[in-house]
Amino acid sequence: MCSAILLVLVLIFLGSRHAYALDVTLEWDASPGAHQYEVHWGTSSGDYTEFITTPQTKHSLTLADDTYYFAVKAVDDEELKSGYSREVCVIDPNSIPAPYNRAWGITTGILAGFKVFYNTDHDTTPTLGSSDLIDGFVDAYIPIGEPLYLQPSGKIFKDPDDPADHRPPVMIFIPCPEFSDPGGLGVALYDEVNDSWILAWDGEGAIESAAEGWLAAEPIPHNSDQTNDIPATIEIQLYHFSGAQAALGRSNILAGKEGGGGCFVSAAASD
């Protein structure tokens, strides 16, 4: 039986004078023993009304404007199928707030709640890399869930020192699993050059000097919505690319508190 696969979403968007279309490219890790793959999608989470079969680990398709949900199955040479991969979604461009015009996210698994909003002026699409490349954390915090590793690493989306750069910073939502209220959580920066974590936001005060030129605004916590199965997240805006991981402060565990821990953010050090 084929093993589960990891779905990574790569998005390219095209428009014309008369109508808009989404050119979506999906990529996923190869599954041992897989002979081919089924790419499923639909306009409701978990309800896939369309699918195609491909021997490749990458597939592109063009869709009309809407919100779409995607998942992939691996199929071996005896037609045995794996379960669905984690589900990713493309958000309807017509529902995205300015200055952003494109967004995608993850809707199932430990990274459920992750979303990234950006503008096509950036000339690149945010994707996720292997979290194995950003291991480690600040001693005062205990990481929760899986780290995000946003790609391309080090990509500058807005230069804070250039008044002529009118591109908006990228906005991401960091999942904080097991939290209902992420208020008071901190944010830490991972410096890839020095292989170390740096506190960027303590959850209460101003952005730390180490994060200047990296965090474009103070983080905003969003409580979970259990009725609609929406996890808690922390919203941040980035001048340059990074990753993220939720974490809990050790002192708050000792105090029996839920919040006040941290959400780690891994980022390439800027020159």
KAPEGI-V267623 format. One record per pair of residues at least 4 apart in sequence whose C-alpha atoms are under 6 Angstrom apart, sorted by the first residue. I is the first residue (numbers start at 1). GAP is how many residues later the second one is. If there is no record, write none. Layout:
((I | GAP) (I | GAP))
This chain:
((1 | 79) (2 | 31) (2 | 32) (2 | 80) (3 | 28) (3 | 79) (4 | 78) (5 | 24) (5 | 26) (5 | 80) (6 | 22) (6 | 23) (6 | 79) (7 | 21) (8 | 19) (8 | 20) (9 | 17) (9 | 18) (10 | 15) (10 | 16) (10 | 117) (11 | 13) (11 | 14) (12 | 11) (12 | 12) (13 | 9) (13 | 10) (14 | 7) (15 | 5) (15 | 6) (16 | 4) (21 | 42) (21 | 43) (21 | 44) (22 | 40) (22 | 41) (23 | 38) (23 | 39) (24 | 36) (24 | 37) (25 | 34) (25 | 35) (26 | 32) (26 | 33) (27 | 30) (27 | 31) (28 | 29) (33 | 43) (34 | 40) (34 | 41) (34 | 42) (35 | 40) (35 | 41) (35 | 42) (36 | 18) (36 | 19) (36 | 39) (37 | 16) (37 | 17) (37 | 36) (37 | 37) (37 | 38) (38 | 14) (38 | 15) (38 | 34) (38 | 35) (39 | 12) (39 | 13) (39 | 33) (40 | 8) (40 | 10) (40 | 11) (40 | 30) (40 | 31) (40 | 32) (41 | 7) (41 | 9) (41 | 28) (41 | 29) (42 | 6) (42 | 7) (42 | 26) (42 | 27) (43 | 24) (43 | 25) (45 | 24) (65 | 27) (66 | 26) (67 | 23) (67 | 24) (67 | 25) (68 | 21) (68 | 22) (69 | 19) (69 | 20) (70 | 17) (70 | 18) (71 | 13) (71 | 14) (71 | 16) (72 | 12) (72 | 13) (73 | 9) (73 | 10) (73 | 11) (74 | 7) (74 | 8) (75 | 4) (75 | 5) (75 | 6) (76 | 4) (86 | 22) (87 | 20) (87 | 21) (88 | 17) (88 | 18) (88 | 19) (89 | 15) (89 | 16) (90 | 14) (91 | 12) (91 | 13) (93 | 8) (93 | 9) (96 | 5) (100 | 18) (100 | 19) (101 | 18) (102 | 15) (102 | 16) (102 | 17) (103 | 13) (103 | 14) (104 | 11) (104 | 12) (105 | 9) (105 | 10) (106 | 6) (106 | 8) (107 | 5) (107 | 6) (108 | 4) (113 | 62) (113 | 118) (114 | 59) (114 | 60) (114 | 61) (115 | 57) (115 | 58) (116 | 55) (116 | 56) (117 | 54) (118 | 52) (126 | 25) (127 | 23) (127 | 24) (128 | 21) (128 | 22) (128 | 23) (129 | 20) (131 | 16) (131 | 17) (131 | 18) (138 | 59) (140 | 109) (140 | 110) (141 | 106) (141 | 107) (141 | 108) (141 | 109) (142 | 105) (142 | 106) (143 | 103) (143 | 104) (144 | 102) (144 | 103) (147 | 97) (147 | 98) (148 | 95) (148 | 96) (149 | 94) (150 | 92) (150 | 93) (153 | 88) (154 | 86) (154 | 87) (154 | 114) (155 | 85) (155 | 86) (156 | 84) (157 | 12) (157 | 82) (157 | 83) (158 | 9) (158 | 11) (158 | 81) (169 | 68) (169 | 69) (169 | 70) (170 | 67) (170 | 68) (171 | 65) (171 | 66) (172 | 63) (172 | 64) (173 | 60) (173 | 61) (173 | 62) (174 | 59) (174 | 60) (175 | 58) (176 | 56) (176 | 57) (176 | 70) (180 | 43) (180 | 44) (180 | 52) (181 | 42) (182 | 39) (182 | 77) (183 | 38) (184 | 19) (184 | 76) (185 | 18) (185 | 75) (185 | 76) (185 | 77) (186 | 15) (186 | 16) (186 | 17) (186 | 76) (186 | 77) (187 | 13) (187 | 14) (187 | 75) (187 | 76) (187 | 77) (188 | 10) (188 | 11) (188 | 12) (188 | 76) (188 | 77) (189 | 8) (189 | 9) (189 | 10) (189 | 11) (189 | 76) (189 | 77) (190 | 6) (190 | 7) (190 | 76) (190 | 77) (191 | 4) (191 | 5) (191 | 76) (191 | 77) (191 | 78) (192 | 76) (192 | 77) (200 | 7) (200 | 8) (200 | 11) (201 | 6) (201 | 7) (211 | 4) (214 | 24) (214 | 25) (214 | 26) (215 | 22) (215 | 23) (216 | 21) (216 | 22) (216 | 23) (217 | 20) (219 | 16) (219 | 17) (220 | 14) (220 | 15) (221 | 13) (222 | 10) (222 | 11) (222 | 12) (223 | 9) (224 | 6) (224 | 7) (224 | 8) (225 | 4) (225 | 5) (242 | 24) (242 | 25) (243 | 22) (243 | 23) (243 | 24) (244 | 20) (244 | 21) (244 | 22) (245 | 18) (245 | 19) (245 | 20) (246 | 17) (246 | 18) (247 | 14) (247 | 15) (247 | 16) (248 | 13) (248 | 14) (249 | 12) (252 | 4) (252 | 5) (253 | 4))
